[in-house]
Amino acid sequence: MFKLNRVFHVASTVLLFSLCLYSVIASANSQLVSSGWLINPSHPPVSVQMQLTGQTDPQANTVNALLSVNLDDGWKTYWRFREGGVAPQLEWVHDANVTALNWHWPAPKRYPVLGVDTLGYKEIIHFPMVISVADFNKETYFEAKLTLASCTTICVLSDYNFMLSFNPSELQPDSEVAFSYAQAMSSVPVVIDSEQLAEQQSATITDIHSYWDKTTQSLRVQISNQFNWRNPDVFVDTEDPLLAEINFSTPIINISGKQLTASFNASSWAGDVDLSQQPLHFTVVDDDLLVEIINRSSDQVINQTGADSLTSIFLVALLGGLILNIMPCVLPVLGMKLSTILSLQGIQRGQIRQQFIASSLGILCSFWLLAAFILFLKLSGQALGWGIQFQNPYFIAFMAAITALFAANMFGLFEIRLSVKANTWLATSGDNSLVGHYLQGMFATLLATPCSAPFLGTAVAFALGASTMALFTIFTALGMGMALPWLIIAAFPGLALLLPKPGPWMNRVKLVFALMILATSLWLLSLLAIFIGAMWTISLASLLLLSLFILVIRQYGQRVFFLALLSLLLVSAVGFTVAHLSDNYWASSNRDELDWQTLDVAVITQQVAQGKTVFVDVTADWCVTCKANKIAVLLQEPVYSALQSENIVLMRGDWTVRSDSVTQYLQSFNRYGVPFNIVYGPAAPEGIALDTILSNKQVLAAIAQAQGDK
C-alpha cells in the first residue's frame, strides 16, 4: 500500500510539473513579442530584430512595432527610394489577423559612391512600424521575410524570417522598446500635403511650388521658409510604381533669403519620362526641420529671384575678377606684364592695343577652360571647388616648370624668337608676339586660382550650383573683371606710353620681376612635398637652382654670377635683420602652437552642446589667401590669445589634397573654395561665417557673439 501511494505521489508530481511547463510554453508562445537578433550565416556583418513596443490603439486596431538593423562599420543599407540600391522589403503573411503594415522611414543621408550619391543609413537604424489587425481581441500571428541589401564596395542581398505571436488586447508596454520607437519616430519626417500649408499657420514651410521641364528632363522645386535656411537638403521620390525607376541627381540648391530653390536632373533606363502633374514627395531636411511635403508638379516656370539673380551675380563676379589683379598670387605675372610694357617704347598705339587685347583674350579663354573643367566634374559627380586643380601634383609640377622657364627667360638666359614670316603674321617681333601676350593672360589666370578674393566666393558658389549657361556666364564675368585693366589700356594705349623712357634701370626692374617669378616657382615646388616627400622636393628645388646658376655662369661669366649671388645674399640678410629688429614695432607674429583638431561636424555639435565655442579654419597649403589670414590675423594679438582660451575648441579642415568630407562641408555653406572660417557657439549653434579676408575685429566679434557675450 505504501508503495502504491508513493507511485501515485510521484505520478501526480510529474503531471503537475508537465502542466506547469506546458502552461509556461503556451504562455511564451502566445506572447512572442520579439524575434531576437537574427544573423544570416552567409552575411555576419548585418543583424536585424523585430520587436513589439506593447503600445496599442484599440480604436484603430493597431500595434506598434520596431524593426532594428545593425550594420558593421563601412556597411550601409538603403532608403525607400531605389536610386543606387535596393530598398529593404518586408513580405508578410496576409492572414492570421494581420491586415496591413505601415512602414515609417527616417530621413536618409547621402553617401557618395563612385561620384554618385546613394541615399540610406549606416551603423544602427530603427524603422518604426504599425501593424493593423482585423480583431483586436484575437490571437495574432505575424510571419514575414525581410529582404535587405547591404553594401560597402560590394553589395549583398540577405533574407531574414520573423515570427511574432501575440494577442493585441493582452500586450503590456515595454518602456525600453517604446522609448526607442519614440526616438525613431522623431527622425521620421512629418507628412504634409501642400494644399494644407495655408491652413497651418504655425508651419515652418509656408509655400512650395515644383516645375517639371520635359525638354531638359529636369525638376525644380521652390520652397519658402518663415525662418532662415541653414544647412538644407532635399530628397524627392514618388509612390507611383510606374515611375519607381526614375533616378534623381543630387540637387543643386540656391538660397535667396527665406526661399530655397532645388534643381534635379531626372533619368531612367526606360528613356524620357514625364512628371507633369505627378504627385511628388519632397523630403526637406534642415536644422530643426524635418518634413515631407506632397506636391503636384505644374507647368509654371520657376525663375531665380532676389540677390541670387543672374544680373546681380554677374556684377559681383565682375568685381571679384577685378580684385584678383591685386591678390598676391597674380603679382609675379603683373611684374612680367609690366616688364613687357617697359619694352614697348617706340611702337605704335595699334600694336599696344593688339598686345593687350591678346592678353585679355588669354584671361577670358582660361576662365572658359576652367568653366568647362568644372562642368565636366559636375557631370561626372566629382568634387567641385575654386583652385582644386592645385590638389593635382601633375598640375603643380607643370606650373612650377612653366614659372621656372619664365624666370629663366627674364634673366636673359634664353629668348624665344620666331621666323620673319611668323613675326610678320603675328604683327610683332621676338618674344613680344601676340601668342606670347595671349599665354601671359592664361598664365595669370592659372596662378590666380589659389587666391580667394572678396566677392569671388559668392560668384563661384552661384556658378557651381547653377545651370550650364549660368556657369559660363559667371566665369565670363570673372574673366572680364580680371581682364579689365588690360582692356582699359587697350582702349587707351596712350597710358602705356606714359611710362619712363628705356634705360639701364629697365634691366634692374626686370631682374626683380625675374626673382619674383623664381620665388613663385620654388613655392609651387614646395607644394609637391605632400605628394612626393620633403627629400624629393628639396632635391628638385636644388636641381632647379643649380641649373639656373650654371646657365647664369655660361651667359654672364663667373664674376657677374658671384657678384649677383653676393648681392642677393646681402639684400636678404639686410631684409631679415630689419624685419627682425622692427618686428616689435609693426607686428607681433607668434609661432603656430594652436591646438588644432581635425574637422568633424559631429564633434562640433557635441562641443557646442557642452557650452564650448568652436572656431573652424578650412585651409590649404597652396592657398595664398589662407597664409595671409594666418600670418596677419590668426597668429597676431589679440586674436592669437583669444584662440588659446580654455573655452575655445579649434578645428581645421585641410583641403590641400582631395577630401570628400571637407568638400561636402564647404558645399553645405555654399562655399567652393578656401579660405573658409566659421565660429560656432551656444548662442550661434548654426555658425557665424566670416569674410574671406579676415580682420582682428571681425574674428573677435564673431567669437563674442557665438559665446553670447554682450
Secondary structure, DSSP 8 states (H G I E B T S, - for coil): -HHHHHHHHHHHHHHHHHHHHHHHHHHHHHTB-B---EE-TT-TTEEEEEEEEEEEETTTTEEEEEEEEEE-TT-EEE-SS-TTS---EEEE-S-TTEEEEEE-----EEEEETTEEEEEEESEEEEEEEEEES-TTS-EEEEEEEEEEEESSSEEEEEEEEEEEE-GGG----HHHHHHHHHHHHTS-EEEEGGGGGG-TT-SEEEEEEEEETTTTEEEEEEEESS--SS-EEEEE---GGGTT-EE---EEEEETTEEEEEEEEE-TTS----TT-EEEEEEEETTEEEEEEEE-BS------GGG-HHHHHHHHHHHHHHGGGSTTTHHHHHHHHHHHHTTTTS-HHHHHHHHHHHHHHHHHHHHHHHHHHHHHHHHT----TTGGGG-HHHHHHHHHHHHHHHHHHTTS------HHHHHHHTS-GGG-HHHHHHHHHHHHHHHTT---TTHHHHHHHHHTS-HHHHHHHHHHHHHHHHHHHHHHHH-GGGGGGS----THHHHHHHHHHHHHHHHHHHHHHTTHHHH-HHHHHHHHHHHHHHHHHHHHHHH-HHHHHHHHHHHHHHHHHHHHHHHHTHHHH---------EEE--HHHHHHHHHTT-EEEEEEE-TT-HHHHHHIIIIITSTTHHHHHTSTTEEEEEEE-SS--HHHHHHHHHTT--SS-EEEEEETTEEEEEE--SS--HHHHHHHHHHHHT--
